[in-house]
Amino acid sequence: MGTLYLVATPIGNLEDLSPRGLRVLRESQLIAAEDTRHTGMLLKHFEIKTPLTSYFEHNKLTKLDAILAALADGDVALVSDAGTPAINDPGYELARAALASGFDVRPVPGPSAPV
């Protein structure tokens, strides 16, 4: 049974990603991203090959079951375009669904847009 990691991503400079955030992105079996094009640039910069799927406002209902199924097999990292996911994006719904399904949800702190 996997863990859903809420990974804070850089707001601006890509090198602001924490070492823990890098490790989680590399070791997760799937990354769910608000915008795969934006996150793809981050992954390319750090040479991270983890599979990537989109999870945003207009597809959240169709992607939820697949992401929860992935969690049953291993860890999933959730990222937003910039900053901490699940604050100003649909990530909070994924976090709630993961908790309701019995999965652990853990933050990986870092940049946050409100701060």
C-alpha positions as CSV (number, residue, x, y, z in Angstrom):
1,M,0.0,0.0,0.0
2,G,1.5,3.3,-1.1
3,T,1.7,6.8,0.2
4,L,0.4,10.0,-1.5
5,Y,3.2,12.6,-1.2
6,L,2.2,16.2,-1.6
7,V,5.5,17.6,-3.1
8,A,6.1,21.3,-3.1
9,T,7.7,22.4,-6.3
10,P,9.8,25.6,-7.1
11,I,8.2,28.9,-7.7
12,G,10.7,30.3,-10.1
13,N,14.1,28.8,-9.8
14,L,14.1,25.0,-10.5
15,E,16.9,24.5,-8.0
16,D,14.6,25.4,-5.1
17,L,13.3,21.9,-5.1
18,S,14.3,20.2,-1.9
19,P,16.5,17.1,-1.8
20,R,13.6,15.2,-0.2
21,G,11.3,16.4,-3.0
22,L,13.8,15.1,-5.6
23,R,14.0,11.8,-3.9
24,V,10.3,11.3,-3.7
25,L,9.8,12.3,-7.4
26,R,12.5,9.8,-8.4
27,E,11.2,6.9,-6.2
28,S,7.5,7.2,-6.7
29,Q,5.8,5.0,-9.2
30,L,3.7,7.8,-10.6
31,I,3.6,11.6,-10.5
32,A,0.2,13.3,-10.8
33,A,0.6,16.9,-12.0
34,E,-1.6,19.9,-12.5
35,D,0.1,20.6,-15.8
36,T,2.3,17.9,-17.3
37,R,4.0,20.4,-19.7
38,H,5.2,22.5,-16.7
39,T,6.1,19.5,-14.6
40,G,7.8,17.9,-17.6
41,M,10.3,20.7,-17.7
42,L,11.1,20.2,-14.0
43,L,11.5,16.4,-14.5
44,K,13.7,16.9,-17.6
45,H,15.9,19.4,-15.7
46,F,16.6,16.8,-13.0
47,E,16.6,13.8,-15.3
48,I,13.7,12.1,-13.5
49,K,12.1,9.3,-15.5
50,T,9.0,8.6,-13.3
51,P,5.8,8.2,-15.3
52,L,3.7,11.3,-15.3
53,T,-0.1,11.8,-15.5
54,S,-2.3,14.8,-15.5
55,Y,-4.6,15.7,-12.6
56,F,-6.4,19.0,-12.9
57,E,-9.7,20.7,-12.5
58,H,-11.3,19.4,-15.7
59,N,-10.1,15.7,-15.5
60,K,-10.0,15.1,-11.8
61,L,-13.1,12.9,-11.8
62,T,-11.9,10.7,-14.6
63,K,-8.4,10.4,-13.2
64,L,-9.2,9.8,-9.5
65,D,-9.8,6.0,-9.7
66,A,-6.6,5.4,-11.7
67,I,-4.5,7.3,-9.3
68,L,-6.0,5.5,-6.3
69,A,-5.3,2.2,-8.1
70,A,-1.7,3.3,-8.5
71,L,-1.5,4.0,-4.8
72,A,-2.5,0.4,-4.1
73,D,0.7,-0.6,-5.9
74,G,3.1,2.0,-4.6
75,D,3.8,5.7,-3.8
76,V,2.4,8.5,-5.9
77,A,3.7,12.1,-5.8
78,L,1.2,14.9,-6.4
79,V,2.6,18.2,-7.7
80,S,1.1,21.5,-8.7
81,D,2.5,24.0,-11.2
82,A,4.4,25.8,-8.5
83,G,4.4,25.7,-4.7
84,T,2.6,23.3,-2.4
85,P,-0.2,21.1,-4.0
86,A,-3.7,20.8,-2.5
87,I,-3.9,24.5,-1.5
88,N,-5.1,26.4,-4.6
89,D,-5.7,23.4,-7.0
90,P,-7.8,20.3,-7.1
91,G,-5.2,18.3,-5.3
92,Y,-7.1,18.6,-2.0
93,E,-9.8,16.3,-3.5
94,L,-7.2,13.6,-4.3
95,A,-5.7,13.9,-0.8
96,R,-9.2,13.6,0.8
97,A,-10.0,10.5,-1.4
98,A,-6.6,8.9,-0.6
99,L,-7.3,9.4,3.2
100,A,-10.8,8.1,2.9
101,S,-9.4,5.0,1.1
102,G,-7.0,4.3,3.9
103,F,-3.8,5.6,2.3
104,D,-1.2,7.7,4.1
105,V,-0.9,11.3,2.8
106,R,2.4,13.1,3.6
107,P,3.6,16.5,2.8
108,V,7.0,17.2,1.4
109,P,7.5,20.9,2.4
110,G,8.9,23.6,0.3
111,P,7.7,26.7,-1.6
112,S,4.2,27.9,-1.0
113,A,2.4,30.5,-3.0
114,P,0.4,32.0,-0.1
115,V,3.6,32.6,1.9
